[in-house]
Amino acid sequence: MKKLSFLFLTTSLFFACGKNEQKHAPATTNTGEFTWQTETFADKKIIRYQVPGFEKLTLNQKLLVYYLTQAGLSGRDIIYDQNYRFNLPIRQALDNIVANYKGDRSGKDFSEVLLYAKQVWFSNGIHHHYSHDKFTPGFSREYFEKILAEAGGSISPEALTAMFDPKVDAKRVEQSDGTDNVLASAVNFHGPDVTTADVKAFYEAKMTSEDPKPLEWGLNSRLEKGPDGKLFENVWKSGGMYGAAIDKIIFWLEKAVTVAENEPQKKALTILVDYFKTGDLKKWADFNLAWVKATEGDVDYIIGFVEVYHDPMSQRGSYESIVQINDFEASERMKVLGENAQWFEDNSPLLPNHKKKNVVGVTYKVVNTAGESGDASPATPIGVNLPNSNWIRELGSKSVSLGNIEDAYSKAGGPGLTEEFAHDDEEKKLSKEHGDLAGKLHTALHEVLGHASGVLEPGVAEPSVTLPGYSSTLEEARADLFALYYILDPKLIELKVMPSLDVAKAEYDSYIRNGLMLQLRRIQPGKNIEEAHMRNRQLVALWAYEMGKKDNVIEKVTRDGKTYFDIKDYDKLRVLFGELLKEIQRIKSVGDAKAGKALVESYGVKVDAAIHQEVLTRSEKLNIAPYGGFINPKLVPVTDANGNITDVKMEYPDDFTAQMLEYAKEFGFLK
């Protein structure tokens, strides 16, 4: 639960699937004429990113990046099946139609099929990647069956029902209070007849608070009921569930081992191979211990079943991969944060017994992404902090900011949101002058310090056990609050990572604006907030607004029929952030499920209908998509007459549809 998504994407939310605005741009090279955004459709925009520094790598380093990227892409099918049991046959039918249908492609019906296909590719399935709501096809079942047959394909009646019946598996992840969240969620982490009570009972004996080094139980398996009605784990491993794709992952990882930059990196990769072969969670723990120690070298990676956001029980990991190259200059500027981690911990507002006495092994780097797959693509985080296991984090952790992803977002964005929603010219000026640095600092503080801070009290189990259904939201809120608390500290000026407290003021303005208003453009009218990061941001912003009313810390302003939130006292707001940080750390440290649930349900879930409608109305005219996803660069080996790889070239495709069809052809290992 350590992934930071891009918080301030520009916006204009389309709810009708038929609104398909195509803005396809021609291919360009890596020059000043590079086209960052290639098209928009529905509520999404497609962006490209560059990979600075790749050409400076040695041949072996380029091969390492290539092999790791191929390994990551080899598991692409896994995330589709994890997200929903009918996603793969539906996607394969769509791939077939888009690639092979020879009939009329000019009409509205085919345009709607293409739009639906793009939505599915973007979200790795038929449910929206953020809201979890199922997409509504803008074409009939009869038309779909007809053109699929003409393209030479077929699909089961059950999969068709999943596509066209709005009542069937309508929500990928159902987080509503008072619901059997496991049974009501379409996500394919549990058999369709497995209940929340079943999951709790199955893991009750395994997840004991007495174990000082608990394994991440359930991380790499699907919990199912056998013919005898007994529960069992269908493990994701070679020879097990997803074995055909995992064998390909292993193939490329074994090649990566041969070109590892150093022995610690080689050791971690070797253990990762063993983990994929066996599915042994002890080996996953061993890998994480080795991985956090492998800090030297220019290339790093995340490959596996990692983040648990999409599991209503916060146990099972979604498949993802991110391959990255160190940005030495940016990392050097920011490494001072990790070097001073103990100072930040010691001076935090946490209760004394909830502070880490010895913060060790914290590394932070700014990196350039070279390739992504699974749950990290096309929609990607901008920062990651791992591992997720609390006891391993006591020994070390890695934090990264994806610098070239942040840069691409910035290049493809614009000032429209700030101009519309900022309270006054002073806010706009702060955003223009300091917004980019403020966002990057927030990411760094969130990842390297926020997630690394705090300890559980002795005998308290992992948050997935003590705070079921709410642990992800509370963890993200905790890390955000740590960042918000310290970004207004003069210590950051002393450490020379920011020039003045105006940077912090820009971040406070942006966070409150986003948490109370802007992110609502991602929610359909009448819906509650479901996604963990969105719940976190509203929880923090709304709690601070409500608690600060007595002192008018944040003023709600209505002007010309429009609502604004104006921070009147930044120092008092920082104090409030500190108070909430202390409380959420207490909730985590002692496992106070009642208090955690109350915080999330009271401040993070319900949407103010009037504010929501106003945000939608004001943002729609800006015509800026709220979600961004990426076309990956393509790594192309150069070989000599004997087939030996002599170089690896980096290409920058510009066609989202073409890349999705290419991936389906080259990495479609699951049927």
N, C-alpha and C positions, 0 to 999 in steps of 0.2 A: 504494500500500500504506500509506495513511495514515488509515485509518478505525478509530475506537475504538468498539467495541460496548459495550452496557451490561453491566457485569461481574457485577453482584450481584443479578440478578433472583431473586425469590422462587420457591419450588419445590414441586413434587410431580409426579413424572414418570409418565405413563401410557403403557405400551407397547402396550396393546391398542387398536386403532383404534375399537373398538366403544364405548369408554367416552366418552360424549358428554354432559358435564354442561352444560346450558344455563342460563345465569343472565342472561337478557336484561332490561335495565332500560329504563324509559320515557325518552322524550326530556326533556332539561332545558335550561335556559337558562344563560347565563354568569353564574351567581350562586353563593352559598355552597352551594347545593344541587346543584351540578354533579356529575353521575355520571361518575366517572373510568373505572371498569371496567364493561363492559357484559355480557360473557359469557366463559365458558371452554369449550374443547373440546380433547380429546386433551391435549397437553402445552403448550397455548397459552392466553393470555388476551388479550382485546381491550380496548384502552384508548383513551380520547379525550384530546385535548390542546387547550388554549386558546391564543390568540394575543394576548397583551397588547400594547397599543400600536398595533394595526392601525387602530383608529378614529381615532387622532391623525394619521395620514398624510394628506397632501394628495391630491386626486383623481388627479393624475398618478402619484403614488407607489402609490396603490391600483391604478391601471390597470397599472403596471409589475409589481406582484405578481401581478395577475390574468393578464396575458399570459404571464409566465414560468411560472406554475403550469399554464396550459393547454398551453404548449409541453412542459413536463415530462410531463404526462399523455398527450400525443399519442404518446409513445414507449413507452407501457406494454406494448404487445404485443411489443416487441423483446426485453425481458428474458425473457419466456416462451420465445421461440424460441431465444435464446442458451443458456438453461439446458438445453434438450433439444429435439431436432428434432420430437418428437411432442407437445410441451406445448400448442401452440396448438390443434390439432384436438381434443385431449382437453378442454382448458378450454372451448372453444366448445361442445362437446357438453354439458358440465356446466352451462354458462350456460343453454343451451337448455332442459335438463330442469328446472332450478330455476325458471326464469322461466315455462315454458309447460306443464309436465306437469299434466294435469287429473285424473289418476287418484288412487288412494288414497295419501295422504301420511302416514298415521298409523302405518303398520307399521314394523317393524324395518329392512326392506330399504331403504325410502326414507330413513329416518333415517341409515343408513350411507352412502347416496349423498350426502346433504347434508353429513355429516361429511367425507367424502372431498373434496367440492367446497371446503369451507372450508380444508382442509389445502392443497389446490392453490392457492387464492387467496392464502393466507398465505405460501406458499413460492415463489410465481411458478412453479409447476410440480409435477410428480409426485414430486420428490425433496425430502426434508426440507431446509429452508433452512440448517441447521447441521450435521447429521450427514452429509448428502448421500445417505442411504439412501432407497431407493424406498418409497413408501407402499404398504401392502397393502390392497386394497379389502375391505371387510367385506360385500360383496354379490357375487353371481355375474355372470359375463359375460352369461349368458342374460337375467337380469333387467335388466341395464343396456341391452342391445340392445333389449329389449322396450319399456321406458319411453322410451328415446330416440326410437324409431320413433313411439310414440304422441304424443310432443312435436313431431313433424315434423322430426326431425333424422336425421343419418347420420354414420358415421365409418368410416375405412378399417380393414381387417383388421390392417394393420401397427400402427396406433395402438392397437387393442384388445389385440394381443399385448403391446405395450409396457406397457399397464396391468396385465394379468392374469398374465403370465408372470414370476415373481419372478427368473428367471435372466437375463432380457433387460435389459441396461443397468441393472444393479442399483445402481450407484454413480454419482452425478452427477460427483464428482471423486474419482478414485482416487489416493491419495498413497503407497501402500505401497511400501516400498523393494524393489527387485528386480523391479518390474513395469513393463511398457511403459505408463506413466501416461497418455499421450495416447490410445493405443488402448483402454485399459480404462475411460476416463472417458466418461460419457454426455453431458457438456456439449457443446454444439453449436458449439464454437469451431474445430473441425477436421472435415474430412470423415470419414465412418465408417471409411475405410480408410487414414487418415493415421497414421503412427507417430511416436514420439518422435524417432527417427533422421531421419525426413523433415523434421521441424520444425527440428532443429538444423542439418541440411545446408542447408536453404533460407535460413536467416538468418545463416549463418556469415559470409558475405562482407559482409553489411550491418552486422552488429554488431561493428565493429572497435574495438579499444581505442584506436586512434590518433585517432578522431574526437572532438574536444573538445566538440562539441555534437550528440551522437547523437539522432536522432529515436526516438520510441517505436514501433519497428518491430513490426508485427502488432497494434497497439492497436485498430484499427478495421476488421478484416477477418476473414473465415473462410478458413482455408487449406484448399484442396480439390485434388483430382486431376482433371484434365480427361480426356476420352476417350482422349487419347494417353498418359495416365499421368503427364503433367508437372504439377508443383505450380503453383498460381496463387492469388493473393489475391482473394477475392470481397469487394470493399470495401463497407462500410456507408455509403452516401451517397445523395443525390438521384439518381435514375436508376439506382442500383445496388441491392445487397441492402438490404432494409428501406426502399426508396425511398418507398413510399406513406406510411409513418409519418413518415419524416424530412422529407418535403415539408410535412406538417402542423406539425412542429416549427419548420421554417423560417418558415412563415406567421405563427406566433405570435411568434417571435423578431423578425421584421421589424416587427411592431407594437410590441414592447418597445423597439426602437431609437428609435421616435418619441417615447417618453416617458422616455427615459433621464434620470437625475438630473444628469449632467454629461458633459463631453466624453470623459474617460478611460473612463467606463462605456459610453458610446455606441460608442467605438472598439472596445472588447473585444467587445461584442455584434455589431458589424458583421463583425469577423473570424470570430467563431463561426459566423455565418450562412454566410460563404464556405467555412469548413471543412466544414460539413454539405453544402454544395452540391457540393464537389469531392472530399471525402475525402482531401485533401492533408495529410499529417502535418506538413509544414512550417508550414502554416497553424495546425495545432493547437499547435505550439510558439509561433508568433506570438501566438495567442490567450492562451496561458498567461502569456507575458511581459506582454501588455497587461492581463490580468486581475489579476495581482499588483500592478500599479501603480494600479489603480482602487480606491483605498482610501477615498475620500470617498463620502458618501451613506449613506442609511439602509437600502437594499435591496441584497441580493447573492444569488448563486445558484451552483449547481453543476448543469450539464446536459451530458451527453455520455457517452462510453465511457471510464470513469475507472479504477476499481479492478480489479486483476488477481487477486484472491483465488481466483476460480473457474476460472482457467486453470492446469492442472498445470504449464505452462511459465512462468507468471507474466508473460505478455506481453499477452494480449487483455483489453480492458476491458469490464466489464459496464455496460450502460446504467443510468444513474441520474439523478435530479434532486432537488435540495433548494432550495427558495426560502425566504429568510430575511430577517428584519427585525432591525435592530440593537437590542439592549437596552442603552441608553446608560448607565444607572446601573451595571449589572453590569460592562459593558465598561470603564468608567472605573476601577472597583475593581481590575480584573485587568490593565490595560494595562502596569502597572509591570513585569510579567514580561518582556514583549517589549522594553521599554526597557532592561532589564538583561541582555539575552540574551548580550552579549559577556562579562560577568562570569561568568555560569554556564558558558559555554564555556571560558573561560580557567582556571577553577578546577575543572573536571571531572577525573576520574581517567584520562582518555584519554591515550594516548601523545602526546607533543608534536606529532609530524608528522601526527597524525590529528585535530587540533583545527582548527577554522576560524579563520583569522587575522583575518577581518573579517566578522562576522555582520551582514548588511544586509537591509533590506526585510522584517523579520519583523513581522507584524501579528497581533494576537489580539483577538478579540471574543467576547462572549457574545451569542448571537442567539436569536430566537424563530422557530421554523419555522412557515411559513405553508402549506406544501404539499410533498408528497414523491411520488416515483414510482419505478418501476423497481426496482433492487436496494436502494434506500433505503426501500422501502415494501412491505408493512405493517411489517416488522421494520426498525428504523432504527438508525443509529449515534447516539451522544450527542456525538461530537466528530469533526471532520474537519480534516486538514492537507493542503494541496495547494499547488503541483502535485507530481507524483510524480517528475518528471525531475530528476535530481541536479544537472545543470549549470544548470538554470533556478532551482533552489532556492538556488544560490549568489548569485543576484541578488535573490531575494525569495520569500516564501511567505505564505500566509494560514492562520491557525488559527482555528477556531471551536468553541465549545461550544454545543450546542443546549439552551439553558437551559430552555425550556418542556417539552422532551421529558424531561429529567432530572426536572423538577418533577412531570410527569404520572406517571412511573415511581414516584416517591416517594409520591405521593398514592394510587396504586393498590396499593402494596406493603404491607408490614407487618413487624413485628419477629420473626416466627416463626423464621426461619433463625438469626438471631443467638442467640436464646434457646436453641435446640437445640444449636448447634455451638460457641458461644463457650466457652472453657475455664473461665472463672470470672466472678464478678460485676464484677471490675475491667474485663475485656474488654467486658462488656455495657454498663457505664457509659460507657466510652470511645466505644463505637459509638453509643450513644444521644445523647451530648452533642456528638460531633464527627464522626460518620460522614458526614453529608450534606456538610459542608465538605471533609472529607478526600477524598471521591470527586470533588468538583468540582475540587479542587486537583490531584489526580492527573491528571484529564482535561486540565487546562490545561497542566501541566508536560509531559505526554506529547506533546500536540499542538504547542504553541508552541515548546518548547525541545527535546524529545527528537527529534522527526523533523527539526528544523532543524539539529541538531548534527552534527559530524563531517565529514570529507572523504575522498574516495577518493585513494589514492596515484596519482601521475602514471602514465598508461598502463594503468590498471586499468579494465576495462569495467564497464558497469552491472551491479548485483547479479542482475538477471534472467538475465544471461549467465554470470556467474561462479559464482552460487549457485543453479543451476536446481533448482526443486522445494522449496527451503528459504528463499528470499529473503524471502518474506512473513512467515514465522514469526520469522526472525531480526530483521527490521526492527521488528516489533511488540515483540519482547523488548527490543531496544535502546532503543526509546522508553519502554517501561515502566520499564526499569532507570534511565534518566535521571531519570524522575519519582520513583521510589522513593529514589534516591540523594539528591536535593535536597529532598524533602519533610521530611527530618529535619535540614535545615540551618538554623541560627539566622538565616540571611540572610532567610528568608521571614518571620520575626517582625520583623526590622529593616525589611523592605519593607511591613509591616503588611497582609499578605495572610492571615495566620493568627495567632491569639492566643497559642498556646503549642505546644510540641512534642508535647503530648497529641494534637493533630490527626494528626501523623505516626504516632504509635503506633497510633492507631485504624486508619489506612490500612495499616500493616504487618500488624496483626492480621487485617484483612479480606482482604488480598491472599494471605497464607499460608493462611488458612482456605479461601479460594476455590480457589487454585491446587492445593492438596493434597487437598481434599475436595469442596467444594460443587459445583464445575462438573462433577463426575462424574455428577451426577444427569441430565445431558444425554446421557449415553452409554448405549447398550444393553449389557446384560451380554455379555461375551465380545468386545466391539469395542475396537479401539484408538482413540486420539484422532486425528482427521483435520483438523479445522478449525484454521486458522492461529492465531487468537487463543487458542484453548484450548491448543494445543501450546505457545505462547509462555508462558502463565501457569503451566502445570505445569513447563516447563523452568526458569523462573526460581525458582519456589518449591521444587521438588525439588532442584535444584542447590544452592541455599542451605542447605537442610536437610541434605543429604549432606555438603557441605563444612564445615558448622558443627558436625558431630557431635563432633569432637575437643574443642571448647570448649563443648559443650552450648549452642549459640546458640539452637536451637529444640528443645524437648523434646517427644517423642511420649509422651502420657499416656493410659493406659487406666484408666477409672473406671466402675464399674458396667456393665462390658461395652461401654462406648462409648469411641471414640478422639477425642482432642483434640490439637491442636498449640499449645504454649505458648511464646511467644517469651521467652527468659530474658535476652537481652542485645540491646537494640535498636541500640546503637552498633556492636557487632560485626557485626550483620546488615547494617547500612548499609555497612560495609567490604566485606563479601562481595558486596553488590549492586554496589559500585564495581568490584570485581575482574572480575565477570562482564561488566559494561558495557564495561570496557576490552578484554576479550577479544572480545566480539561486534563491537565497533567495529573491532578489528584484522582480524577475519575479513572484514568488509565492505570495509574499506579496501584490503586486499591481494587480496581474492577467494579466500580459502582455503576452497575447497569441501569438502575432506576434513574439516577441523576443524568447519565449519558443520554438515555432515551428522552427524558424530559427536555433537555437542551435542544436536541435535534428536532423533536416534534414541535416544540414551542416556537423555535426561531428559524429552522432550516427547511421546512416542508411546505407550509401553506403560502399561497401567493395572494398578494393584494390585487384583487381583480381590477380595480380602477387604475392603479399604477401600471398594471400589466397591459391593459388596453392602450393606455397613453403611450407606453414605450413602443408597442407595435405600430401605432399610428405614426409616431414621430420618426421611427427608424425606417419604415417602409419606403419613404420618399428618397432615402439616401441610396437605395439600390445597391447595398453592399452585403454580400453573403456572410452570415454569422459563423460558418464553419469552413475551415480550410483543410485540404488534404493535398498530398504530394505525389508527383510523378518521380520515381526514383531514377537516379543516374544508372547507366548501364556499363558494366565492366566487361571489356572485350579483350580476351587473351590474343597476343600476337605470337605466332609460332614460326619456327624455321622449317627448312625442308624435311627435317627429321621429326617434326611434330613437337619439338621442345618449345616451351613457352619462353620467349625472349623479352617480353614486355607485356604490360596490361594497360590498355587505354581506357580513359574515362569518356563516355559519351553522354549527352544530355537529351534524351527523347523529349518530345513535346506533345505527344498524343496519348491521352489517358486511356482511351478505348484500346488503342493498339497495344499498350503495355499490358493491360488486363488480359487480352487475348493471348499475348505472348507468354505471360505467366501461366495461363491455363494450359497451354500446349507443353511448355517445358517443365512445369512443376506440378502437374495434375496427377499426383501419385495415389490418391484415395478415390475409390469408386463407390 
